[in-house]
C-alpha cells in the first residue's frame, strides 16, 4: 500500500493533535495494531485497534500492551484506519508525538507539520540514541 497524505489545505478540524501508535511483529516486521489520537485538551478523539494484514508472531506486549485477547474480533484494516485518520488531519494540523516518524511510517501517512519529542530532547549519548518517553 502506498503512503497517503492529508487532504487539501483549508480550515483544519484540529489545529494540533497528539498521535501514538502501537505495533506488533509479523513476518514482514512491525505492523500497526492501535492508533490513539488526543486533542490539545487531552481529550481522546480517536482510539482504534487494527488487525494486521499478516499473522502476528509477537504482540510486543511489553511495550505495546497489546495481547491476543485485545485483538480478538478486531476487523478494522490499516486502509480503514488511514482514511479515518486523514479525515481528522488537514495539511495545517500539527501532529505531536514521540518518535513520530515510526508511527507515521506504520500508518503509511506522510505529513508536513510534525513535532517529534524524541528530536526535541536529545539523548545524553547523542544519535542514534533517543530518550524514552517518561
HUJO-V77402 format. One line per field, one symbol per residue. phi: phi as a letter, one per 20 degrees, with the letter a starting at -180 (. if undefined). burial: I if it has 9 or more other C-alpha atoms within 8 Angstrom, else O. A space follows every 10 residues. Layout:
phi = ???
burial = ???
This chain:
phi = .fedcfffgr fffcfbcecb cdccdcfenf cfcbcccdef emefdabcec effdgeebfl ggdemecgff efnfdfeggf fgfffffede gefeddadlg ffffffflcd bedccdffef dffgemfefc ffec
burial = OOOOOIIOOO OIOIOIIIII IIIIIIOOOI IIIIIIIIIO OOOIOOIOII IIOOOIOOII IOOIOIOOOO IOOOOIIIOO IIOOOIIOII IIIIIIIIII OOIIIIIIII IOIIIIIIOO OIIOOOOOOI OOOO
